[in-house]
Amino acid sequence: MTYLVNEKCIKCKLMDCVEVCPVDCFYEGKNMLVIKPDECIDCGVCEPECPVDAIVPDTEDGNEKWLKINTKYSEIWPNISEKKDPPKDNEKFKNEKDKFKKYFDENI
C-alpha cells in the first residue's frame, strides 16, 4: 500500500503533509502535490494532516487513476521537503468538484 494525492489538492496545495513526511516523498507541480509511490513508506502520518482530505490510500476503489498520476508526475516534478505558503485564493477552490478536468496543469 502507498498513499496518493487526489484532485482535492488542486488549487489548494496547503502542504501541511510535506512538513510531517519522514521520507520526503512529495513532489510539487504548478497547482498540486503528488506522492512518489516507490518512496512512500506507508506510515500514514500525512493523511490526517491534510485539511482537505486530498491524501488517500491506494487500496481504496477508484484510485487507479491517481496512482498513475502520482507515479508519472513524481518522476517529472521537483521534490519538496519544506512547507510553503498556499496559493492566495486557495479557499475558494477548497470544495469545488471536477478540479482535475478544470485546472490540472502538468507544468512545473
N, C-alpha and C positions, 0 to 999 in steps of 0.2 A: 504494500500500500504506500501511496505517497499523497501529499496534499497538492491541490491545484488552486489557481486563482481563476475565477469566472468573471462574467461580464459586469457584475456588480461593482467591480473595481474601476471600470472605465469611467473616466472623467472625475472620479472621486480621489483615487490614489492617496489614501491617508497615511500609509506607511508605518502604522503602529506595529505591524507584523515584522517589518525589517529590523526593528530595534531588538526584538526578542529572539530572533533566529540564531541558534548556536553555530550553524554551519554556513551562514551567508549564501543561501541558495535562491535569493530573489534577484530578478533581473528587471531593469526598468526600460519601458518603452515610452513613447511620447505621452500617452494618456492612460496607461495601466501598468501594473506589475505582473510578472509571471514567476512561477517556481520551476526550477530545473529538477525534474523528477529523479534523475540519477544522483543528484546531490542531496536531496531531501532525506533526512534520516527518520522521518515519520514520527517525530517526537510530539507533534501536535500543539506546541506552545503558541504558534502563530494564529491558529484558528480562533480562539476566544478573544484575541487582541483586535481582530478586525471589526470595527464598528458597523460595517455594512454587510457582514456575513458573506464576504466575497471569497473566503477560503474554505474549501470543502475537500473531503477525502475522495480519492479517485474511485473508491468502491461504490459510491452512490450511482444509481441508474441515471443514464443520460449525460454522464461526464466524459464520454469518449471524445467528444469534440474538444473539450477543454484540456484533456490530456495531450492531444495533438497540438493545440495552440501553445500550451505551456512548454512542451518539448521543442517545438520549432523556434519560438521566439527567445527562449533561454539560450539558444545557440547563436543568436544574432545580436540581441540587446546586451548592453553592458551590465555587469554585476553591480549590485548596490548593497552596501552593508551599513549605511547610516541613514537615519530618518531625515527626510527633507520636508519642507513646507508643502502642504497640499495645494492644488490649484485654487485660485482665489474664489472661483464660482462653484466649487465642488458641492456645496449644499443643495443647489438647485437640481443636481443630477442624481442625488442620493437614492431616490425611489423610482426613478424613471425605468421603464421597461424597454426591451429591444435595443439596448445601448450598443451591442456589438454591430448590428446592422447599420445603425445611425452614425456611430462615432469612432469605431475602431480604426486605428492608424498604425500600420506596421513599421512606420519610420521611427527612428530614434528621436 
